[in-house]
């Protein structure tokens, strides 16, 4: 049987039924998050070990270390790691539940327009997170550790705490992951008719300045990570303009094909 996207639900479900369905799907989302959190908590040491690798590789062999200044610090670090990883694992299911709740209120054409963005969101977020982990974080950590040395006859050594390091890693991953969703946001605004491609082209110089400012705010204060975020964002912006041109041409062809059919039916 061929895959078919049904049109908008014709049933007039009462408001109470919608609220009950929303409650059911929210409970499922919370349950999925709790299950993923529990599984990740069991492997919290392994996940933390994976997140530590960029810092370990930046230190000379056998010299890197993470410290904790409070007795309970590492315990809460593992809870944060488990919650962060659990949300990443449960997100596809959570997004599916939200889509299942929203989809009956959309027309078939709206569903077809929205589905690619739903699929592209986790893919782009993963690409941004991978760029942060494999490229940006090692570069930034090597730059930070370059400040080790001596001053006034005393050694200056890097002794990062586990909690501060985890916060920095999450900042990198979330900043790059969320920033890579820029094409999704722009294309949704374009499909909704809020912005046009011509408006974005005319505002390109302001977008460049805004991207540089955003990269400077949401990344640590080193020029390397700021450039490694700003350059991909500008490339994604230009790629969004190319996709908008393709969509505009396709819509123009569909409109031109519909007009003769409408004239024939009217005659």
N, C-alpha and C positions, 0 to 999 in steps of 0.2 A: 504493500500500500504506500503510495507516494506521500511524502511529508506535506502537510497542509496547514496553513496558518488560518485559523478561523477568524471571522469578523467579530466585531464587538458583541459582547453578551447582550441578548435581547431580554433577558430576565430582569425583572424589576425587584431585586432582592431588597428586603427591608434593611434599614440602617443597622438594626441590632445584629442581623446576620453578618454584615460586613465587619462589625466590631468583633464578633465572635471569631470570624475567620482571621482577623488581624491578630487577636490574642493567641490563637492556635499557632500561627506562623511565628510570632515573636517567641512563644515558648519553645518551639522547635529550634529557633536560632540560638536561644540561650542554652538549650540542652546540647546543641552541637558544639558551642563554644566551651561549655563545661567539660564535655568528653575530650575535646581536643586539648584543653588546658591540662586535664588529668594525665593524658598520654604524654604530653610534652614535659610535664613536671617530673615524670619518671625518667625521662631522658634529658633533664635540665643540664646535667654536667656535660653531656656530649654536645648539646646545643651551645652551651657557653664556651666549650672548647673550640667549637667551629667559629664562633664569633671572635675569639681571641687570636685566631691565626694571623690576621693582617698585622696586629701589634707584635706578635711573636716574631714574624718574619722581618720586622723593621729593626728589632734589637740585634746586636751582635750575638753570636751563638752562646747560649748559656748565661746570658746577662739579663734577659728580660724578666720582669716579675710584676704581678699585680698585688697590691696590699689592701687590707681593710682596717679601718680605724675604729669601727664599732663591732662589738661581738656579734650582733644580729645582722650585719650589713650583707654578708654573702647569702644568708637565707632569703632576704628580701630581693636580692639580685636574681636568685634562681626563680623566685616567684614571678618577677617581671619578665624574665626570659621565657618562662613557660607561657605566660599570658600573651606575650608578643607573638611567639611562634604559634600558639594555639589559635589566635585570631587569624593569622596568615593562612593556616591550614583550613579553618572553618569558613573563611570568607567566600569561597565558591558556593558552598551550600547556603550561606546566608543570602548571597546575591540571588540565588535561584529561588529562595522563598519570597524575597521581595518582588522578584519578577512575576512569580506565580500569583501574587496578590494584586499587582498592578495590571498585568496583561489583560484580564477580562474587560477592563474599562477602555481598552485601546482598539482602534480600528485596525484591520489587517495591514493596511499600508503603514500605519504608525508602528506596528509591531516589527514589520520588515525593516523600517528605518532605524529602530532602536536596538534591535538584536546585535548588529555588528559592533555597536559601542559597548554593549554588555560583555561581548567576547573580548574586545580590545582592551578593556580596562585592566583585568588581571595580567594580561600579556605585557602591556606597557609598564605597569607597576613593577612587574618582575624584571623587566629590562633595566629600569632605573635602579632598582635595588642591586642587581648584579653589577652594574657599572660602579655603584658606590662601593660595593664589597671588594671587587676584584681589581679596580683601577684607582678610584679616588682615595679610599682609605689607606692603602699602602703608601701612596704618594704623599698624602697629608701627614701620616705618622712619621715617615722618614724625615719630612721637613721639620716637624715638631721636635723630634729627637736630635736634630742637628744643633739645637741650642744647648745640648749638654757640653760640659767643659769645666773650666776653672774661672773663678773671678775672685780677685783679692787673696789669692792663695788657698781658696776653698773650692772643693769640687761641687759642681752642680749636676745632680743626677735626676733622671725622671723616675718618679715613684707614683705612677697612677693608681688610684683606688679602683676597686672593682665596680662600685656604683657609678663613679664618674665616667669610667670607660664605657660601661653599658649605655649610659645616657648619651654619650657621644656617638656610639655606633647606631643607636636608634634614631638619633637626629640625622645622621648621614642617610640611613636607609629610607626613612620616611620622607626626608626632603627630596631625595632624588626620585623615589617612587611616585610621590604625589606630583612632582613637577613634570614627570613624563606623561601625566594625564592631560597635559595642555592640548594636544590635538583633539582628544575626546570633548573637552569643554568647548573649544572653538567650533568644531563641527556640529555639536549639538546646538549651539547658538545660531550657527548658519542655517541648519535645517529648520530651526524654529522661526527663522525670518527676523531674528533680533539684530544680527549683523550681516553684512554682505562682504564678499571678497574684496570689492573695490574699497570699502571703508578700511579694511585691514591693510590693504596695500598702501593706501594713502597714510596710514598711521604707522608704517613700518619703522620709521626713525624713533618714534616714541616707544614702540614695543621693544626696540633694542635697548633703549635706556632703562625701561622698566625691568627687562630681564636681567640686566646687569645689577640693578638695585636689589631685586629679589634674591639673586644668587649671593650677593654680599651679605644679605640679612640672614638667610636660612642656613648658610654654611659656616663652618668655623673660619676665623679671621686669617686664612692663608690664601694667597693669590692663586695657588695651584688648584685647590678644590673649587674656588669660585669660577675659574675659567672652565674647569671640567664640567661644571653644571651649566654655565651660560652658553657655551658653544653647542651642546646637544639641544638645549631649549630653542635656540635660534634655528637650528636645522629642523627641529620638529615644527616650528612655526612656519617655515618655508614649505615643508612637506604638507602641512594643513592647507596652505594656499593652493598647492597643486591638486589636492583632493577636492577642494571646493570648486576649482575650475572643471574638473571631471564631472562632479555632481551637477553643476550648472548646465553643462552641455547636454548631459543625459536628460535633465528635466526639460530643457528646451526642445529636445527631439520628441519626448513623450507628449509635450503640450502641442507641438506641431502635428503629431500624428492623431491626437484626439480632436483637433478642430475640424478636419474634414468629416470625421465620423459624426460629430455633433451637427454639422451643416446638413449632412445627408438625412439624419433622423428628423431634423426640423422641417426639411422639405418633403 
